[in-house]
Amino acid sequence: MRRILTPHSLDAQAQLIRHFGLAEFRPGQAEVIDAVLSGRNAVVVMPTGAGKSLCYQLPAVMLPGVALVISPLISLMKDQVEQLCSRGIPATFINSSLGDAERAARLGGLRSGAYKLVYIAPERFRSPAFLDALSEVKLELFAVDEAHCISHWGHDFRLDYAMLGQVRRRLRPPRTVALTATATPEVRQDIVRSLLMKDPQVFVAGFDRKNLFLEVVNVANEVERRHACAKLVAECGPGIIYCATRRAADGMHRALREGGHPATLYHAGMEEDARRRAQDEFMSREDGVAVATNAFGMGIDKPNIRFVAHANIPRAVEAYYQEIGRAGRDGADARAVLLFNHADVFTQERLIQTNHPTETVFADVWSALQSVDEFQHGVSVLAGQVGASEFEVAAALRVLEREGRIARSGRGEGRYWIRLQEKALQAKPHAAQAKALLAHLLDRFPLGSSGAAELREIARAAALSEAETHRAIGLLEKSGALTVKRPFTGRSIRALERVSYRDLELDLTRLREQEQRSLLLLRRMTDYAYTKRCRRAFVLRYFGESSSPSRCTACDNCVGGRLQTRALNKTAAVVDRAAHNELAATELRRWRRELARDLNVPAFIIFNDQTLLALASALPVDRDAFLAVKGTGATRWERFGPKVVEICLLARAARVQPTQKRADRG
């Protein structure tokens, strides 16, 4: 259908060429841009890779004032700001990664009109200094990226996003655009309602990616899972393998490398420099393969990705669709493969539970923060003190900060203490950055004395980037030219009240409701894995496209799978099985069979054969020993642990000799 030209159309086309070097709009972009320039509010749902960012970046360039862009990820803000600045478009971000001085400088730039686009996280609206600066500027556009975070029914709900409607009411921007790649009809309604938008135009681009082949492959164990990924790498070329946890990603990456498949590792537990190098390596290699958690992918625009594999089930259909959308952006055929074992559902359930911690965790964290004026040892140390996981503690801190009960400093605040040693005079570092830094330090600090300075201050004086300065300090320290006492590089935590947890009266009702919603979204994703009908139709109906066909030519249920499982099963069959106690194995099989019948579920959902034999080998008699067995976990301990321990105690008492006999399926 031919697009109707508006007074803005020709100007937008000219600015598209001038600022972005593009000759034409992608499908759906021009209509959204016309609406925004006309002063309309808009909700935009476009698949990953369809060019959502341009829908607010181009209007921001054309409008006279400033555009405020709300984004949930610091890394994505940095990437987009760098891209805009490289095109000569003045843009910046203001977030917790900046020190106080840099934040103040950027707020000054906002006041003076130095920027066309300013990226922030929604938490920034809690800063009085930011709101004061914003009151002095002409705000033309309020853009909410990843807008599904607003909705309680979204797969990545964030309470600070839900408060954006009140922010809009206060700021009264002349136009608002909310954008997301994944939103069901109920999520779209939530976005409109939460943002207090009146009569917005809603743009929904087609969800059907016909060049993506959708497939689910059942894997019985880790060997099959890794073998399947190795086959995909060998057959398809560049791709992404998503894992549910950092530990799973580490194991998959190691297995691929040992098998001769070059792969890049990326997860949130890595240092920022290491993540940046990993992303650059993946983007620059023609045959690049990334093994990553869901921390990887936002802002990735590599057109020739030929496959996206999920080694573990994702937490929601929305997350799955967004991640597989990174494959085949060049329009050529690509594959989306889910490697499915129902045990992974339990893993996701545990992750959901740790992201919604119990009241005991909240009470213990609060008590620990009450015992010090300011906690400066990081989340991992705090987690160790209270006996909870880092995920649980981090989630509890987010809630406490959101409720205004704690305050956290900016990341990386503090000063380096540097002492030059005698070797500094003889040192001849090979790296140019280390030479430049040493020359600066010799001018600044006398030998044998200590001096203090912030990293950015040292970097500026030595004409280096902060990353280069950090590496140069490490090289000089290793050579013995200097000794360094580094600052605390995390975020200090301070309780804002001195009361008991009971007197805090923290309301966790919404947290519990969100936990239940997350579990429901996981069940819907599990339905996708188990469906025997067309997978493409399942996805399209999920996102509200009722006219989707009942059969297609690009999913395993309609035309058969492409990843051959026979070879996988043959590989798994040769895996060594540990010696096990036959009495324990027999009793565990009998108990599993009866319980499966009572629960009306397949027996492997309780424990698969491999885990059952491992239990019969380890004979655990307490929680720690049970959890040490691969394929168990805290949820299964709560549900099945006491009975397993009872059977293992019986086997130990009977002193039955171990055997190599393989367990049958029961």
Beta strands, then each sheet from edge to edge (+ up, - down):
strand 1: 42-45
strand 2: 66-70
strand 3: 91-94
strand 4: 117-120
strand 5: 139-144
strand 6: 176-180
strand 7: 201-204
strand 8: 212-218
strand 9: 239-242
strand 10: 264-266
strand 11: 289-292
strand 12: 307-310
strand 13: 334-340
strand 14: 406-408
strand 15: 416-420
strand 16: 450-453
strand 17: 482-485
strand 18: 493-495
strand 19: 580-581
strand 20: 658-659
sheet 1: 3+ 4+ 2+ 5+ 6+ 1+ 7+
sheet 2: 8+ 13+ 12+ 9+ 11+ 10+
sheet 3: 14+ 18-
sheet 4: 16+ 15- 17+
sheet 5: 19+ 20-
end
